[in-house]
Amino acid sequence: MARARPPADISPSDFFLRWVPEAVAEDVERQQKLADTQATVVFDLGGTGGGRYTVRIEKGRVEGREGAAEDPDLHVHLDVATWRCLNRGETSAPEAALKGEIRFEGSFLLGLKLHLILG
């Protein structure tokens, strides 16, 4: 079964605050893969319509909120256009990183797990 993709026109706020937590809550396989993960990730989306969002992962659950947490385990920097390409499956995080379109600060291993969190 293919994993659900967010609507193409979803706002970053709806994505991080509603869509991601609900998608993980409805996906038992994803919950199991995240069961041993306890982390805080800050997403910094630049450009029009962007913003800062914190995603907290704990015991297979994901919660999102606006703003940046202090001392996150991972800080992800990208622009809204790249974020939309990632959501549509047009590019992967490793491809975007190689092109300099996404930058990670913090836990490399957590960065590898982002696809489990975000879809």
BELJO-V962786 format. One record per run of one state. SS is the DSSP state (2 for helix, 1 for strand, 0 for the rest). FROM is the first residue (numbers start at 1). TO is the last residue. If there is no record, write none. Layout:
# BELJO-V962786
ss from to
SS FROM TO
SS FROM TO
This chain:
# BELJO-V962786
ss from to
0 1 11
2 12 25
0 26 27
2 28 34
0 35 37
1 38 46
0 47 50
1 51 58
0 59 60
1 61 66
0 67 73
1 74 79
2 80 88
0 89 92
2 93 98
0 99 101
1 102 106
0 107 107
2 108 112
0 113 113
2 114 118
0 119 119
